[in-house]
């Protein structure tokens, strides 16, 4: 299958072009166009960084498989459902498997772009909140991914199957000299899960339409897809959601801190203005 995701080079190059276009538009006094290009460039720059981090690590990739095995053992020990059973329920149906592979490869980025464009065009006052959440969540996920963790599809001895490779739909490369490419060892946490939950929360909070709840299908499908394709463990998604919640908490805390400081500054400014008027009157 054709790789449905941009490489980090193409995403980074496109981001640079968009930033350049934003600068030119600003100089040409077209602020609306400048903002659109800048925001699109920011998202692509984030995506490029995500792709690049998959090829780097702060630690050796040697123990990535051991970490994946530990995650699987721990999940079973605490009573989480075995992902192998979920995958086994789907593998007899090739159409479902192929659809799951396509969904995994394409929908995470497509839906995020669509959501950001919609918020930007229809609810501009909420765009900064959504965009900042994307930046914080993605940045923290990328920081964690510097510690290599293999996806479950690399554990065939546990019963997992790399269904994307089996159907010729893999978006990842193969191996180099018998060693797995580092690009495949960034399973923890799942940015797919973080982004799909982020999109659902944004749409539900921003929109007033009763149909907005349909967006919940996206995270439900995404979680099911990343599990049945053996690209992520349950734990990868749980950690991603925890990071998303921390991003919301950080923004809320910052907003309260700024509001408190603003309320403390304003009375002082008011007293200074009164004092200035009194001195002028004398």
Kinemage of the C-alpha trace (Angstrom):
@kinemage 1
@onewidth
@group {chain A} dominant
@subgroup {mainchain}
@vectorlist {calphas} color= white
{ca unk a 1} P 0.000 0.000 0.000
{ca unk a 2} L 1.214 3.473 -0.756
{ca unk a 3} L 2.410 5.210 2.392
{ca unk a 4} L -0.454 7.520 3.315
{ca unk a 5} L 1.625 9.564 5.733
{ca unk a 6} L 4.091 12.310 4.856
{ca unk a 7} L 7.750 11.731 5.556
{ca unk a 8} L 9.407 14.053 8.046
{ca unk a 9} L 11.397 15.630 5.199
{ca unk a 10} L 8.348 16.397 3.046
{ca unk a 11} L 6.308 17.615 6.015
{ca unk a 12} L 9.169 19.799 7.245
{ca unk a 13} L 9.828 21.206 3.783
{ca unk a 14} L 6.153 22.008 3.276
{ca unk a 15} L 6.040 23.658 6.716
{ca unk a 16} L 8.990 25.873 5.771
{ca unk a 17} L 7.274 26.892 2.529
{ca unk a 18} L 4.075 27.716 4.420
{ca unk a 19} L 5.960 29.817 6.974
{ca unk a 20} L 7.621 31.672 4.112
{ca unk a 21} L 4.244 32.259 2.482
{ca unk a 22} L 2.901 33.508 5.809
{ca unk a 23} L 5.708 36.046 6.052
{ca unk a 24} L 5.146 37.256 2.488
{ca unk a 25} L 1.391 37.541 3.075
{ca unk a 26} L 1.980 39.541 6.257
{ca unk a 27} L 4.301 41.897 4.418
{ca unk a 28} L 1.667 42.242 1.735
{ca unk a 29} L -0.896 43.234 4.368
{ca unk a 30} L -2.990 40.128 4.000
{ca unk a 31} L -3.249 39.097 7.656
{ca unk a 32} L -5.976 36.498 7.087
{ca unk a 33} L -3.911 34.551 4.571
{ca unk a 34} L -0.821 34.944 6.757
{ca unk a 35} L -2.537 33.396 9.773
{ca unk a 36} L -3.897 30.441 7.775
{ca unk a 37} L -0.489 29.667 6.291
{ca unk a 38} L 1.245 30.034 9.645
{ca unk a 39} L -1.147 27.690 11.424
{ca unk a 40} L -0.916 25.094 8.649
{ca unk a 41} L 2.872 25.348 8.818
{ca unk a 42} L 2.821 24.858 12.594
{ca unk a 43} L 0.793 21.666 12.307
{ca unk a 44} L 3.021 20.253 9.577
{ca unk a 45} L 6.118 21.158 11.587
{ca unk a 46} L 4.696 19.203 14.519
{ca unk a 47} L 3.951 16.264 12.253
{ca unk a 48} L 7.473 16.409 10.847
{ca unk a 49} L 8.910 16.374 14.364
{ca unk a 50} L 6.719 13.392 15.247
{ca unk a 51} L 7.997 11.470 12.232
{ca unk a 52} L 11.606 12.430 12.997
{ca unk a 53} L 11.422 11.387 16.654
{ca unk a 54} L 10.430 7.925 15.460
{ca unk a 55} L 13.923 7.648 13.993
{ca unk a 56} L 15.750 8.896 17.057
{ca unk a 57} L 16.023 7.769 20.640
{ca unk a 58} L 17.702 8.764 23.872
{ca unk a 59} L 18.254 5.111 24.688
{ca unk a 60} L 19.386 2.052 22.803
{ca unk a 61} L 16.737 0.256 20.752
{ca unk a 62} L 18.097 -3.026 22.050
{ca unk a 63} L 15.517 -3.399 24.819
{ca unk a 64} L 12.473 -2.046 22.950
{ca unk a 65} L 11.052 -5.560 22.567
{ca unk a 66} L 11.654 -6.307 26.252
{ca unk a 67} L 9.683 -3.195 27.218
{ca unk a 68} L 6.821 -4.286 24.959
{ca unk a 69} L 6.777 -7.740 26.574
{ca unk a 70} L 6.753 -6.122 30.026
{ca unk a 71} L 3.779 -3.934 29.061
{ca unk a 72} L 1.877 -6.984 27.797
{ca unk a 73} L 2.595 -8.974 30.976
{ca unk a 74} L 1.590 -6.059 33.174
{ca unk a 75} L -1.683 -5.529 31.315
{ca unk a 76} L -2.633 -9.172 31.753
{ca unk a 77} L -1.617 -9.046 35.419
{ca unk a 78} L -3.941 -6.114 36.160
{ca unk a 79} L -6.818 -7.710 34.254
{ca unk a 80} L -6.904 -5.787 30.985
{ca unk a 81} L -8.240 -7.742 27.979
{ca unk a 82} L -5.579 -9.474 25.915
{ca unk a 83} L -5.158 -7.590 22.629
{ca unk a 84} L -4.453 -10.911 20.920
{ca unk a 85} L -8.068 -11.990 21.437
{ca unk a 86} L -9.337 -8.760 19.875
{ca unk a 87} L -7.108 -9.214 16.861
{ca unk a 88} L -8.052 -12.890 16.519
{ca unk a 89} L -11.728 -11.905 16.334
{ca unk a 90} L -11.068 -9.721 13.278
{ca unk a 91} L -8.381 -11.560 11.304
{ca unk a 92} L -10.836 -14.068 9.762
{ca unk a 93} L -12.423 -11.136 7.892
{ca unk a 94} L -9.942 -9.704 5.330
{ca unk a 95} L -12.165 -6.753 4.411
{ca unk a 96} L -12.290 -5.575 8.027
{ca unk a 97} L -8.546 -6.012 8.390
{ca unk a 98} L -7.811 -3.974 5.258
{ca unk a 99} L -10.208 -1.221 6.337
{ca unk a 100} L -8.541 -1.132 9.748
{ca unk a 101} L -5.124 -0.789 8.123
{ca unk a 102} L -6.334 2.110 5.953
{ca unk a 103} L -7.963 3.801 8.931
{ca unk a 104} L -4.759 3.540 10.941
{ca unk a 105} L -2.630 4.891 8.085
{ca unk a 106} L -4.738 7.857 7.055
{ca unk a 107} L -7.477 9.012 9.397
{ca unk a 108} L -5.447 10.288 12.356
{ca unk a 109} L -3.915 13.140 10.372
{ca unk a 110} L -6.886 13.728 8.050
{ca unk a 111} L -9.410 14.109 10.859
{ca unk a 112} L -7.097 16.338 12.884
{ca unk a 113} L -6.587 18.666 9.909
{ca unk a 114} L -10.336 18.786 9.236
{ca unk a 115} L -11.088 19.571 12.882
{ca unk a 116} L -8.520 22.361 13.091
{ca unk a 117} L -9.723 23.935 9.840
{ca unk a 118} L -13.341 23.770 11.041
{ca unk a 119} L -12.532 25.375 14.394
{ca unk a 120} L -10.390 28.037 12.719
{ca unk a 121} L -13.077 29.003 10.181
{ca unk a 122} L -16.221 28.618 12.292
{ca unk a 123} L -15.125 29.147 15.893
{ca unk a 124} L -12.013 31.317 15.730
{ca unk a 125} L -12.283 32.355 19.389
{ca unk a 126} L -11.721 28.714 20.474
{ca unk a 127} L -8.974 27.932 17.994
{ca unk a 128} L -6.067 28.963 20.237
{ca unk a 129} L -7.261 26.562 22.949
{ca unk a 130} L -7.481 23.634 20.528
{ca unk a 131} L -4.183 24.419 18.787
{ca unk a 132} L -2.324 24.826 22.079
{ca unk a 133} L -3.701 21.500 23.285
{ca unk a 134} L -2.412 19.822 20.120
{ca unk a 135} L 1.041 21.353 20.586
{ca unk a 136} L 1.396 20.481 24.283
{ca unk a 137} L 0.025 16.957 23.933
{ca unk a 138} L 2.103 16.119 20.887
{ca unk a 139} L 5.280 17.581 22.390
{ca unk a 140} L 4.953 15.534 25.593
{ca unk a 141} L 4.133 12.378 23.628
{ca unk a 142} L 7.243 12.933 21.505
{ca unk a 143} L 9.387 13.386 24.607
{ca unk a 144} L 8.189 10.036 25.977
{ca unk a 145} L 8.758 8.364 22.612
{ca unk a 146} L 12.484 9.016 22.863
{ca unk a 147} L 12.440 5.822 24.974
{ca unk a 148} L 11.994 3.073 22.345
{ca unk a 149} L 9.082 0.685 22.846
{ca unk a 150} L 8.121 -1.898 20.237
{ca unk a 151} L 4.506 -2.261 19.084
{ca unk a 152} L 2.693 -5.546 19.793
{ca unk a 153} L 2.874 -6.622 16.138
{ca unk a 154} L 6.575 -7.258 16.741
{ca unk a 155} L 5.771 -9.958 19.293
{ca unk a 156} L 4.663 -12.922 17.156
{ca unk a 157} L 5.578 -15.331 19.962
{ca unk a 158} L 2.730 -13.764 21.987
{ca unk a 159} L 0.250 -14.445 19.174
{ca unk a 160} L 0.259 -11.005 17.546
{ca unk a 161} L 0.172 -10.686 13.757
{ca unk a 162} L 1.491 -7.794 11.677
{ca unk a 163} L -1.662 -7.628 9.547
{ca unk a 164} L -0.512 -4.543 7.634
{ca unk a 165} L 2.593 -6.346 6.399
{ca unk a 166} L 0.560 -9.484 5.741
{ca unk a 167} L -1.749 -7.595 3.379
{ca unk a 168} L 0.958 -5.410 1.866
{ca unk a 169} L -0.438 -2.302 3.572
{ca unk a 170} L 2.363 -1.455 5.980
{ca unk a 171} L 3.326 2.224 6.181
{ca unk a 172} L 6.611 1.281 7.846
{ca unk a 173} L 9.860 0.109 6.320
{ca unk a 174} L 11.232 -3.319 6.837
{ca unk a 175} L 14.469 -4.128 8.569
{ca unk a 176} L 18.062 -3.036 8.103
{ca unk a 177} L 20.633 -5.809 8.454
{ca unk a 178} L 18.097 -7.883 10.341
{ca unk a 179} L 17.484 -5.087 12.824
{ca unk a 180} L 14.140 -3.343 13.155
{ca unk a 181} L 14.194 0.297 12.068
{ca unk a 182} L 13.939 2.727 14.981
{ca unk a 183} L 11.022 4.417 13.211
{ca unk a 184} L 8.804 1.550 14.336
{ca unk a 185} L 9.800 1.694 17.997
{ca unk a 186} L 7.792 4.721 19.131
{ca unk a 187} L 4.606 2.911 20.163
{ca unk a 188} L 4.419 4.401 23.667
{ca unk a 189} L 2.394 6.565 23.967
{ca unk a 190} L -0.063 6.404 21.073
{ca unk a 191} L -0.301 9.765 19.327
{ca unk a 192} L -3.144 8.240 17.282
{ca unk a 193} L -5.206 7.848 20.465
{ca unk a 194} L -4.193 11.228 21.889
{ca unk a 195} L -5.240 13.038 18.716
{ca unk a 196} L -8.549 11.225 18.223
{ca unk a 197} L -9.668 11.914 21.808
{ca unk a 198} L -8.497 15.523 21.475
{ca unk a 199} L -10.591 15.970 18.313
{ca unk a 200} L -13.669 14.480 19.967
{ca unk a 201} L -13.355 16.704 23.046
{ca unk a 202} L -12.808 19.796 20.893
{ca unk a 203} L -15.842 19.175 18.690
{ca unk a 204} L -18.126 18.340 21.627
{ca unk a 205} L -17.059 21.434 23.571
{ca unk a 206} L -16.964 23.892 20.684
{ca unk a 207} L -20.034 22.862 18.687
{ca unk a 208} L -23.633 23.295 19.834
{ca unk a 209} L -25.123 20.897 17.301
{ca unk a 210} L -26.812 17.767 18.687
{ca unk a 211} L -24.966 15.833 15.961
{ca unk a 212} L -21.613 16.727 17.516
{ca unk a 213} L -21.723 13.557 19.604
{ca unk a 214} L -21.202 11.502 16.445
{ca unk a 215} L -17.548 12.532 16.609
{ca unk a 216} L -17.168 10.125 19.541
{ca unk a 217} L -17.182 7.344 16.944
{ca unk a 218} L -13.738 8.502 15.832
{ca unk a 219} L -11.901 7.685 19.086
{ca unk a 220} L -13.913 4.484 19.482
{ca unk a 221} L -12.910 3.329 15.997
{ca unk a 222} L -9.316 4.503 16.408
{ca unk a 223} L -8.789 2.626 19.664
{ca unk a 224} L -10.286 -0.518 18.123
{ca unk a 225} L -8.147 -0.108 15.007
{ca unk a 226} L -4.810 0.399 16.774
{ca unk a 227} L -5.494 -2.711 18.846
{ca unk a 228} L -6.705 -5.081 16.105
{ca unk a 229} L -3.846 -4.026 13.821
{ca unk a 230} L -1.441 -4.707 16.728
{ca unk a 231} L 0.115 -1.271 16.446
{ca unk a 232} L -0.545 -0.354 20.088
{ca unk a 233} L -1.256 -1.840 23.483
{ca unk a 234} L -4.075 -0.591 25.689
{ca unk a 235} L -1.390 1.019 27.846
{ca unk a 236} L -0.149 3.141 24.935
{ca unk a 237} L -3.582 4.702 24.631
{ca unk a 238} L -4.096 5.118 28.381
{ca unk a 239} L -0.805 6.973 28.746
{ca unk a 240} L -1.716 9.160 25.751
{ca unk a 241} L -5.060 10.115 27.321
{ca unk a 242} L -3.312 10.881 30.631
{ca unk a 243} L -0.955 13.245 28.784
{ca unk a 244} L -3.942 14.912 27.103
{ca unk a 245} L -5.593 15.437 30.498
{ca unk a 246} L -2.376 16.988 31.805
{ca unk a 247} L -2.372 19.359 28.816
{ca unk a 248} L -5.910 20.464 29.667
{ca unk a 249} L -4.977 20.888 33.337
{ca unk a 250} L -1.896 22.931 32.440
{ca unk a 251} L -3.914 25.288 30.259
{ca unk a 252} L -6.602 25.665 32.901
{ca unk a 253} L -4.014 26.362 35.589
{ca unk a 254} L -2.257 28.927 33.412
{ca unk a 255} L -5.567 30.652 32.614
{ca unk a 256} L -6.391 30.930 36.327
{ca unk a 257} L -2.909 32.227 37.133
{ca unk a 258} L -3.135 34.858 34.402
{ca unk a 259} L -6.623 35.917 35.503
{ca unk a 260} L -5.474 36.247 39.103
{ca unk a 261} L -2.431 38.300 38.166
{ca unk a 262} L -4.498 40.491 35.864
{ca unk a 263} L -7.023 41.192 38.616
{ca unk a 264} L -4.179 42.153 40.971
{ca unk a 265} L -2.569 44.503 38.446
{ca unk a 266} L -5.713 46.350 37.417
{ca unk a 267} L -6.500 47.911 40.838
{ca unk a 268} L -2.916 49.202 41.038
{ca unk a 269} L -3.246 50.725 37.588
{ca unk a 270} L -6.525 52.296 38.597
{ca unk a 271} L -5.011 53.859 41.721
{ca unk a 272} L -2.120 55.237 39.678
{ca unk a 273} L -4.540 56.886 37.276
{ca unk a 274} L -6.504 58.421 40.173
{ca unk a 275} L -3.296 59.697 41.755
{ca unk a 276} L -2.211 61.217 38.460
{ca unk a 277} L -5.545 63.041 38.117
{ca unk a 278} L -5.272 64.318 41.714
{ca unk a 279} L -1.773 65.646 41.094
{ca unk a 280} L -2.921 67.296 37.889
{ca unk a 281} L -5.793 68.956 39.725
{ca unk a 282} L -3.504 70.443 42.320
